[in-house]
Amino acid sequence: MPWGYHGLASGFLAGFLLAVGLLNFLAFFIVRQRTLPIFAGASAMALLFFADPSESALFAWLFVAATAYFTVEFLRLREYDAVLGNALLSLAVLGASFPLLARFDGANTALVLSAWAIIALTNAGIIAAGIRALGRGYPGARFFVVGSIGGLIGLYGYDFFGLGFAWEAMWITIALADRVNATAGDGPLSSRVANAELQVLAELDPLTGVPNRRAFDDRLNAEWERALLTGTPVGIIMIDVDHFKEYNDRFGHVAGDLCLSKIAQACAGALKRGGDFFARYGGEEFAAILATQNDDNLVLIAERMRQSVAAEAMAHPGQPDGIVTISLGTARVKPTLDATPTTLVAAADDALYEAKSRGRNCVRTTSFATG
């Protein structure tokens, strides 16, 4: 019994899903934004979930996959957050193919646990992408985050799936409208959005997905000025990949790019505080800016970065440890009118040089880091 299986409430829900799907599909022919038919497709999967209980698992998985793909396109993750975007695309492919695996051995405990893991990771990735987009001022992101909570509601069981999607559909439709409103036409609002997006792109390293040298310089100057007023110290960590030229020569530039991306994510993940800043400094060099009160804490964070990269265990045959490693130099100072941010960078560079001269894969600090 298709609709009767869920009772009268499902009839109202089905009408809502149908309306949402048609609204987004027809809106595409007016504003020509490709995210609209993608979300209409997700709505159709949710509608079919209720229409055919015998295939509910299939349509639930296709809904999860469509939602992940919609997230990548709507938030333009391939431009602004490439690593997270690629992860969500991979989860979307897994979600779309999972019903085929389940048909072979649907009672397998490991398969069931894997299914829940994929759903949980997908929802976590979607919400994380929304929060990160909100942080960069992306149009519609605030509504997207609120709506994505509906996906979490749907995790709690079959009876909550419809409620979760209804919530998600309502808020994401609003997010789509907000996005269209912000980007349509040539008015002042559209110009501000375009300029904001260009600014984000200008300060983002496209390879690793972390801020670039320009963003680092701007942030360091701002932190320096702030610290001059407050009398607090500024600390930085300079990072260099050990024997990276040899890695590139052996494995090729594609593997080298992937290596740099993994290192960037490992190091950025080692920073726990919201005010900490991590960027690609240039080539195989990275840098971090931290507000810290003592050298020991700065060295501790640098050591956490070193261990995070080592834990990736990227093979680098012929090197002392057999894996890709990094060397790090730290420096910390209370800014004065007689010093400049360049002085601090130079001090951390000296410490980095010492780390490399002492065998690499280690952390060194400099005597400049006082105060």
Buried (B, 14 or more C-beta within 10 A) or exposed (E): EEBEEBEEEBEEBBEBBEEBBEBBBEBBEEBEBEBBBBBBBBBBBBBBBBBEBEEBBBBBBBBBBBBBBBBBBBBBBBEBBBBBBBBBBBBBEBBBEBBEBBEEEEEEEEBEEBBEEBBEBBBBBBBBBBBBBBEBBBBBBBBBBBBBBBBBBBEEEEEBBBBBBBBBBBBBBBBBBBBBBBBBEEEEEBEEBEEBBEEBEEBBBEBBBBBBBEBBBEBBEEBBEEBBEEEBBBBBBBBBBBBBEEBBEBBEEEEBEEBBBBBBBBBBEBBEEEEBBBBBBEEBBBBBBBBBEEBEBBBEBBBBBBEBBBEBEBEBEEBEEEBBBBBBBBBBBBBEEEBEBEBBBBBBBBBBBBBBEEEBBBBBBBEBBEE
